[in-house]
Amino acid sequence: MDVYVFVYHAKPTKGSPEHGVVGGAHVNIWIYDSSHEAAETKAISFLMDLSWEIIEAERELLIDDEQIALSREVTRENYFLAKELGMSALFFAYPSEDTDDYLVEIRSIKNPPLSPPTTRH
């Protein structure tokens, strides 16, 4: 089993409660799985279950315990959460274009599900 990190540029669709609240986000999704293909499917399904659309796949990483030891605290937290729960996600959101208020707000969008994503491909 390995920890895969998928980084997507994504935006909420009309079915998401975040639609109109945020313009989009750069999303880091950490998946603990035995294969790259299964991990990628889970990452994409997670975003689809939240009603977010992928604009662009930005990068993919395979992380191990030695690499994570040299990383920032938030990175280590997501790595170990993925190993414990099977996945973790971090959204770096930006405001919608029609927003005049550019205050920064840090809040949870939704906790990762404890069960596998329900969307099938």
N, CA, C and O atoms as a DFTB+ gen file, in Angstrom:
484 C
 N C O
     1  1       0.842      -1.187       0.000
     2  2       0.000       0.000       0.000
     3  2       0.883       1.246       0.000
     4  3       1.917       1.296       0.666
     5  1       0.458       2.234      -0.751
     6  2       1.197       3.480      -0.876
     7  2       0.258       4.667      -0.704
     8  3      -0.962       4.535      -0.798
     9  1       0.859       5.841      -0.448
    10  2       0.086       7.083      -0.387
    11  2       0.336       7.842      -1.685
    12  3       1.465       8.206      -2.013
    13  1      -0.751       8.067      -2.408
    14  2      -0.717       8.821      -3.653
    15  2      -1.347      10.181      -3.387
    16  3      -2.345      10.284      -2.673
    17  1      -0.756      11.226      -3.969
    18  2      -1.311      12.575      -3.846
    19  2      -1.675      13.047      -5.249
    20  3      -0.846      13.054      -6.158
    21  1      -2.925      13.437      -5.398
    22  2      -3.414      13.971      -6.657
    23  2      -3.775      15.435      -6.417
    24  3      -4.521      15.757      -5.492
    25  1      -3.243      16.308      -7.251
    26  2      -3.509      17.736      -7.121
    27  2      -4.311      18.163      -8.345
    28  3      -3.865      18.033      -9.485
    29  1      -5.512      18.677      -8.073
    30  2      -6.415      19.101      -9.130
    31  2      -6.767      20.572      -8.963
    32  3      -6.856      21.078      -7.844
    33  1      -6.965      21.246     -10.079
    34  2      -7.620      22.545     -10.085
    35  2      -9.075      22.198     -10.365
    36  3      -9.386      21.601     -11.396
    37  1      -9.967      22.570      -9.449
    38  2     -11.369      22.173      -9.566
    39  2     -12.283      23.329      -9.192
    40  3     -11.854      24.310      -8.585
    41  1     -13.563      23.194      -9.569
    42  2     -14.546      24.208      -9.198
    43  2     -15.852      23.528      -8.809
    44  3     -16.177      22.458      -9.323
    45  1     -16.602      24.154      -7.898
    46  2     -17.877      23.570      -7.504
    47  2     -18.912      23.722      -8.619
    48  3     -18.967      24.755      -9.287
    49  1     -19.730      22.689      -8.815
    50  2     -20.817      22.763      -9.788
    51  2     -22.066      23.285      -9.086
    52  3     -22.047      23.535      -7.881
    53  1     -23.140      23.446      -9.832
    54  2     -24.380      23.966      -9.257
    55  2     -24.937      23.046      -8.168
    56  3     -25.720      23.498      -7.333
    57  1     -24.558      21.787      -8.159
    58  2     -25.036      20.854      -7.141
    59  2     -24.290      20.951      -5.825
    60  3     -24.676      20.304      -4.851
    61  1     -23.233      21.741      -5.776
    62  2     -22.419      21.875      -4.567
    63  2     -22.873      23.071      -3.736
    64  3     -23.187      24.123      -4.293
    65  1     -22.912      22.926      -2.410
    66  2     -23.231      24.083      -1.575
    67  2     -22.174      25.182      -1.666
    68  3     -22.427      26.312      -1.249
    69  1     -21.009      24.874      -2.196
    70  2     -19.942      25.873      -2.350
    71  2     -20.074      26.675      -3.641
    72  3     -19.352      27.654      -3.833
    73  1     -20.997      26.271      -4.540
    74  2     -21.190      26.983      -5.807
    75  2     -21.618      28.418      -5.526
    76  3     -22.568      28.652      -4.780
    77  1     -20.924      29.367      -6.115
    78  2     -21.207      30.775      -5.885
    79  2     -20.531      31.335      -4.656
    80  3     -20.449      32.552      -4.495
    81  1     -20.044      30.466      -3.782
    82  2     -19.339      30.898      -2.574
    83  2     -17.846      30.978      -2.859
    84  3     -17.184      31.945      -2.481
    85  1     -17.326      29.967      -3.522
    86  2     -15.920      29.965      -3.948
    87  2     -15.877      29.779      -5.459
    88  3     -16.736      29.119      -6.043
    89  1     -14.876      30.363      -6.070
    90  2     -14.726      30.258      -7.515
    91  2     -14.105      28.942      -7.937
    92  3     -14.362      28.445      -9.033
    93  1     -13.296      28.388      -7.069
    94  2     -12.600      27.144      -7.360
    95  2     -11.556      26.888      -6.298
    96  3     -11.478      27.597      -5.294
    97  1     -10.758      25.871      -6.533
    98  2      -9.725      25.529      -5.560
    99  2      -8.654      24.668      -6.212
   100  3      -8.883      24.009      -7.226
   101  1      -7.504      24.695      -5.608
   102  2      -6.456      23.729      -5.906
   103  2      -6.591      22.702      -4.792
   104  3      -6.427      23.021      -3.614
   105  1      -6.891      21.471      -5.174
   106  2      -7.260      20.435      -4.221
   107  2      -6.182      19.359      -4.174
   108  3      -5.823      18.769      -5.193
   109  1      -5.676      19.119      -2.970
   110  2      -4.737      18.018      -2.748
   111  2      -5.530      16.865      -2.148
   112  3      -6.122      17.005      -1.078
   113  1      -5.543      15.730      -2.832
   114  2      -6.257      14.565      -2.336
   115  2      -5.238      13.457      -2.106
   116  3      -4.528      13.038      -3.020
   117  1      -5.188      12.996      -0.861
   118  2      -4.250      11.976      -0.424
   119  2      -4.999      10.651      -0.320
   120  3      -5.974      10.550       0.425
   121  1      -4.558       9.640      -1.053
   122  2      -5.230       8.333      -1.067
   123  2      -4.223       7.247      -0.706
   124  3      -3.121       7.193      -1.252
   125  1      -4.624       6.389       0.220
   126  2      -3.805       5.243       0.624
   127  2      -4.401       4.013      -0.047
   128  3      -5.499       3.583       0.305
   129  1      -3.680       3.444      -1.014
   130  2      -4.216       2.321      -1.774
   131  2      -3.072       1.471      -2.326
   132  3      -1.898       1.833      -2.255
   133  1      -3.466       0.340      -2.872
   134  2      -2.467      -0.592      -3.395
   135  2      -2.095      -0.325      -4.850
   136  3      -1.090      -0.846      -5.334
   137  1      -2.895       0.482      -5.557
   138  2      -2.549       0.760      -6.958
   139  2      -2.845       2.208      -7.318
   140  3      -3.741       2.838      -6.756
   141  1      -2.072       2.717      -8.266
   142  2      -2.251       4.079      -8.751
   143  2      -3.639       4.255      -9.355
   144  3      -4.312       5.249      -9.086
   145  1      -4.066       3.298     -10.166
   146  2      -5.351       3.399     -10.848
   147  2      -6.508       3.462      -9.851
   148  3      -7.407       4.289     -10.003
   149  1      -6.495       2.603      -8.842
   150  2      -7.557       2.608      -7.835
   151  2      -7.536       3.915      -7.047
   152  3      -8.591       4.477      -6.752
   153  1      -6.347       4.398      -6.707
   154  2      -6.222       5.645      -5.952
   155  2      -6.759       6.820      -6.769
   156  3      -7.477       7.668      -6.238
   157  1      -6.419       6.875      -8.042
   158  2      -6.887       7.969      -8.897
   159  2      -8.411       7.942      -9.043
   160  3      -9.055       8.990      -9.022
   161  1      -8.978       6.762      -9.189
   162  2     -10.435       6.630      -9.287
   163  2     -11.107       7.134      -8.017
   164  3     -12.132       7.812      -8.090
   165  1     -10.548       6.813      -6.862
   166  2     -11.109       7.279      -5.593
   167  2     -11.011       8.794      -5.467
   168  3     -11.938       9.435      -4.972
   169  1      -9.894       9.374      -5.911
   170  2      -9.721      10.827      -5.832
   171  2     -10.741      11.545      -6.708
   172  3     -11.368      12.512      -6.274
   173  1     -10.904      11.077      -7.925
   174  2     -11.868      11.687      -8.850
   175  2     -13.288      11.502      -8.325
   176  3     -14.095      12.430      -8.373
   177  1     -13.592      10.314      -7.826
   178  2     -14.929      10.030      -7.287
   179  2     -15.240      10.918      -6.085
   180  3     -16.374      11.365      -5.916
   181  1     -14.241      11.170      -5.259
   182  2     -14.425      12.043      -4.098
   183  2     -14.888      13.426      -4.535
   184  3     -15.847      13.965      -3.982
   185  1     -14.209      14.002      -5.528
   186  2     -14.596      15.322      -6.017
   187  2     -15.982      15.288      -6.655
   188  3     -16.775      16.211      -6.470
   189  1     -16.271      14.244      -7.392
   190  2     -17.595      14.125      -8.013
   191  2     -18.683      14.002      -6.949
   192  3     -19.760      14.579      -7.098
   193  1     -18.414      13.257      -5.877
   194  2     -19.393      13.116      -4.792
   195  2     -19.675      14.446      -4.104
   196  3     -20.767      14.650      -3.573
   197  1     -18.706      15.345      -4.111
   198  2     -18.891      16.682      -3.539
   199  2     -19.473      17.668      -4.552
   200  3     -19.683      18.840      -4.238
   201  1     -19.732      17.184      -5.766
   202  2     -20.239      18.015      -6.871
   203  2     -19.233      19.081      -7.291
   204  3     -19.584      20.240      -7.515
   205  1     -17.980      18.663      -7.393
   206  2     -16.926      19.528      -7.903
   207  2     -16.465      18.978      -9.250
   208  3     -16.393      17.766      -9.448
   209  1     -16.153      19.888     -10.170
   210  2     -15.683      19.527     -11.504
   211  2     -14.176      19.774     -11.602
   212  3     -13.686      20.825     -11.187
   213  1     -13.458      18.816     -12.144
   214  2     -12.015      18.975     -12.343
   215  2     -11.772      19.827     -13.580
   216  3     -12.235      19.505     -14.674
   217  1     -11.046      20.911     -13.389
   218  2     -10.651      21.773     -14.499
   219  2      -9.355      21.244     -15.111
   220  3      -9.201      21.193     -16.331
   221  1      -8.431      20.853     -14.239
   222  2      -7.120      20.383     -14.704
   223  2      -6.479      19.495     -13.642
   224  3      -6.529      19.798     -12.449
   225  1      -5.881      18.406     -14.088
   226  2      -5.040      17.594     -13.207
   227  2      -3.670      18.263     -13.209
   228  3      -3.005      18.319     -14.243
   229  1      -3.248      18.768     -12.054
   230  2      -2.008      19.541     -11.993
   231  2      -0.772      18.684     -11.782
   232  3       0.259      18.903     -12.417
   233  1      -0.879      17.694     -10.878
   234  2       0.266      16.799     -10.665
   235  2      -0.146      15.608      -9.816
   236  3      -1.193      15.608      -9.168
   237  1       0.706      14.597      -9.841
   238  2       0.514      13.397      -9.042
   239  2       1.841      13.076      -8.367
   240  3       2.912      13.246      -8.950
   241  1       1.747      12.608      -7.128
   242  2       2.950      12.264      -6.376
   243  2       2.751      10.925      -5.682
   244  3       1.633      10.559      -5.319
   245  1       3.831      10.214      -5.506
   246  2       3.855       9.011      -4.687
   247  2       4.776       9.331      -3.521
   248  3       5.964       9.588      -3.719
   249  1       4.234       9.316      -2.304
   250  2       4.960       9.760      -1.116
   251  2       5.245       8.569      -0.212
   252  3       4.420       7.665      -0.080
   253  1       6.429       8.578       0.413
   254  2       6.743       7.519       1.377
   255  2       7.140       8.136       2.728
   256  3       7.259       9.355       2.852
   257  1       7.338       7.285       3.724
   258  2       7.624       7.748       5.089
   259  2       8.896       8.588       5.172
   260  3       8.953       9.541       5.949
   261  1       9.914       8.250       4.384
   262  2      11.164       9.017       4.420
   263  2      10.948      10.440       3.876
   264  3      11.454      11.409       4.442
   265  1      10.199      10.552       2.786
   266  2       9.944      11.872       2.198
   267  2       9.092      12.735       3.121
   268  3       9.339      13.933       3.261
   269  1       8.094      12.129       3.748
   270  2       7.162      12.892       4.554
   271  2       7.827      13.470       5.801
   272  3       7.382      14.492       6.324
   273  1       8.868      12.836       6.270
   274  2       9.574      13.320       7.461
   275  2      10.164      14.715       7.237
   276  3      10.364      15.464       8.193
   277  1      10.439      15.061       5.989
   278  2      11.041      16.355       5.657
   279  2      10.004      17.408       5.269
   280  3      10.369      18.525       4.900
   281  1       8.733      17.072       5.346
   282  2       7.664      17.949       4.874
   283  2       7.088      18.826       5.976
   284  3       7.363      18.631       7.160
   285  1       6.278      19.801       5.555
   286  2       5.596      20.693       6.497
   287  2       4.578      19.909       7.325
   288  3       4.157      18.817       6.943
   289  1       4.196      20.479       8.453
   290  2       3.278      19.806       9.374
   291  2       1.941      19.460       8.723
   292  3       1.437      18.352       8.904
   293  1       1.364      20.390       7.970
   294  2       0.063      20.136       7.343
   295  2       0.170      18.988       6.334
   296  3      -0.771      18.212       6.171
   297  1       1.302      18.887       5.670
   298  2       1.532      17.796       4.721
   299  2       1.623      16.474       5.458
   300  3       1.028      15.481       5.038
   301  1       2.365      16.459       6.555
   302  2       2.475      15.231       7.364
   303  2       1.119      14.808       7.911
   304  3       0.793      13.621       7.926
   305  1       0.324      15.786       8.363
   306  2      -1.004      15.466       8.902
   307  2      -1.872      14.775       7.852
   308  3      -2.530      13.778       8.147
   309  1      -1.875      15.301       6.636
   310  2      -2.691      14.700       5.576
   311  2      -2.181      13.326       5.179
   312  3      -2.969      12.427       4.886
   313  1      -0.881      13.166       5.170
   314  2      -0.274      11.869       4.855
   315  2      -0.734      10.811       5.867
   316  3      -1.185       9.733       5.479
   317  1      -0.619      11.120       7.150
   318  2      -0.974      10.138       8.175
   319  2      -2.488       9.941       8.281
   320  3      -2.940       8.850       8.629
   321  1      -3.270      10.969       7.988
   322  2      -4.723      10.794       7.926
   323  2      -5.094       9.832       6.802
   324  3      -5.958       8.972       6.976
   325  1      -4.447       9.977       5.659
   326  2      -4.707       9.070       4.542
   327  2      -4.343       7.631       4.918
   328  3      -5.071       6.696       4.584
   329  1      -3.230       7.458       5.605
   330  2      -2.840       6.110       6.019
   331  2      -3.826       5.529       7.034
   332  3      -4.067       4.322       7.048
   333  1      -4.386       6.375       7.866
   334  2      -5.322       5.916       8.895
   335  2      -6.735       5.699       8.345
   336  3      -7.364       4.680       8.630
   337  1      -7.232       6.659       7.556
   338  2      -8.623       6.637       7.097
   339  2      -8.799       6.188       5.650
   340  3      -9.917       5.919       5.212
   341  1      -7.695       6.107       4.909
   342  2      -7.783       5.744       3.493
   343  2      -7.697       6.942       2.570
   344  3      -7.322       6.802       1.406
   345  1      -8.041       8.129       3.078
   346  2      -7.931       9.338       2.270
   347  2      -7.970      10.586       3.136
   348  3      -8.420      10.559       4.281
   349  1      -7.489      11.677       2.560
   350  2      -7.550      12.988       3.179
   351  2      -7.558      14.001       2.042
   352  3      -7.023      13.734       0.966
   353  1      -8.160      15.156       2.275
   354  2      -8.215      16.173       1.222
   355  2      -8.014      17.552       1.817
   356  3      -8.421      17.824       2.947
   357  1      -7.386      18.415       1.046
   358  2      -7.131      19.787       1.453
   359  2      -7.466      20.696       0.270
   360  3      -6.899      20.551      -0.812
   361  1      -8.394      21.638       0.485
   362  2      -8.839      22.572      -0.558
   363  2      -8.203      23.933      -0.308
   364  3      -8.351      24.496       0.777
   365  1      -7.500      24.465      -1.301
   366  2      -6.980      25.823      -1.265
   367  2      -7.882      26.644      -2.181
   368  3      -7.601      26.802      -3.369
   369  1      -8.970      27.164      -1.611
   370  2     -10.026      27.806      -2.400
   371  2      -9.741      29.280      -2.641
   372  3      -9.019      29.925      -1.881
   373  1     -10.323      29.797      -3.714
   374  2     -10.260      31.216      -4.032
   375  2     -11.680      31.712      -4.297
   376  3     -12.562      30.919      -4.627
   377  1     -11.906      33.019      -4.154
   378  2     -13.270      33.558      -4.281
   379  2     -13.801      33.475      -5.705
   380  3     -13.043      33.386      -6.670
   381  1     -15.130      33.508      -5.806
   382  2     -15.749      33.560      -7.132
   383  2     -15.443      34.910      -7.760
   384  3     -15.222      35.895      -7.055
   385  1     -15.431      34.952      -9.065
   386  2     -15.038      36.175      -9.781
   387  2     -15.977      37.335      -9.518
   388  3     -15.553      38.489      -9.579
   389  1     -17.243      37.062      -9.227
   390  2     -18.188      38.148      -9.015
   391  2     -18.251      38.601      -7.558
   392  3     -19.176      39.313      -7.167
   393  1     -17.285      38.196      -6.769
   394  2     -17.233      38.580      -5.361
   395  2     -16.405      39.851      -5.197
   396  3     -15.276      39.932      -5.680
   397  1     -16.974      40.839      -4.512
   398  2     -16.234      42.063      -4.229
   399  2     -15.461      41.969      -2.925
   400  3     -14.545      42.757      -2.688
   401  1     -15.814      41.032      -2.094
   402  2     -15.200      40.853      -0.777
   403  2     -14.084      39.815      -0.887
   404  3     -14.348      38.648      -1.177
   405  1     -12.851      40.230      -0.658
   406  2     -11.714      39.334      -0.815
   407  2     -11.106      38.926       0.512
   408  3      -9.905      38.669       0.597
   409  1     -11.934      38.867       1.553
   410  2     -11.454      38.384       2.841
   411  2     -11.123      36.900       2.734
   412  3     -11.786      36.156       2.010
   413  1     -10.116      36.488       3.445
   414  2      -9.730      35.079       3.454
   415  2     -10.440      34.383       4.600
   416  3     -10.441      34.862       5.734
   417  1     -11.038      33.257       4.289
   418  2     -11.720      32.460       5.301
   419  2     -11.219      31.036       5.210
   420  3     -11.195      30.445       4.131
   421  1     -10.817      30.484       6.346
   422  2     -10.373      29.098       6.381
   423  2     -11.441      28.302       7.100
   424  3     -11.751      28.562       8.263
   425  1     -12.003      27.324       6.396
   426  2     -13.033      26.503       7.006
   427  2     -13.086      25.155       6.315
   428  3     -12.569      24.990       5.210
   429  1     -13.695      24.222       6.953
   430  2     -13.833      22.888       6.399
   431  2     -14.959      22.880       5.378
   432  3     -16.047      23.390       5.646
   433  1     -14.704      22.308       4.218
   434  2     -15.749      22.171       3.218
   435  2     -16.608      20.956       3.564
   436  3     -17.834      21.052       3.632
   437  1     -15.965      19.830       3.780
   438  2     -16.664      18.613       4.159
   439  2     -15.608      17.613       4.593
   440  3     -14.539      17.521       3.988
   441  1     -15.910      16.872       5.632
   442  2     -14.977      15.848       6.077
   443  2     -14.940      14.714       5.067
   444  3     -15.979      14.367       4.505
   445  1     -13.777      14.128       4.820
   446  2     -13.713      12.988       3.914
   447  2     -14.584      11.849       4.433
   448  3     -14.645      11.615       5.640
   449  1     -15.256      11.139       3.529
   450  2     -16.100      10.036       3.983
   451  2     -15.260       8.910       4.557
   452  3     -14.135       8.676       4.117
   453  1     -15.807       8.218       5.536
   454  2     -15.113       7.079       6.115
   455  2     -15.247       5.847       5.234
   456  3     -14.463       4.906       5.351
   457  1     -16.242       5.853       4.351
   458  2     -16.421       4.747       3.421
   459  2     -15.927       5.179       2.048
   460  3     -15.756       6.375       1.808
   461  1     -15.694       4.234       1.140
   462  2     -15.225       4.596      -0.202
   463  2     -16.233       5.487      -0.909
   464  3     -17.417       5.455      -0.572
   465  1     -15.793       6.289      -1.890
   466  2     -16.694       7.145      -2.646
   467  2     -17.798       6.313      -3.309
   468  3     -17.583       5.147      -3.641
   469  1     -18.967       6.909      -3.498
   470  2     -20.101       6.191      -4.074
   471  2     -20.182       6.311      -5.578
   472  3     -20.872       5.513      -6.214
   473  1     -19.509       7.271      -6.165
   474  2     -19.551       7.456      -7.608
   475  2     -18.745       6.369      -8.281
   476  3     -17.622       6.070      -7.877
   477  1     -19.327       5.778      -9.314
   478  2     -18.656       4.710     -10.059
   479  2     -18.362       5.206     -11.467
   480  3     -19.122       5.991     -12.035
   481  1     -17.242       4.734     -12.023
   482  2     -16.860       5.119     -13.379
   483  2     -16.859       3.912     -14.269
   484  3     -16.563       4.023     -15.459
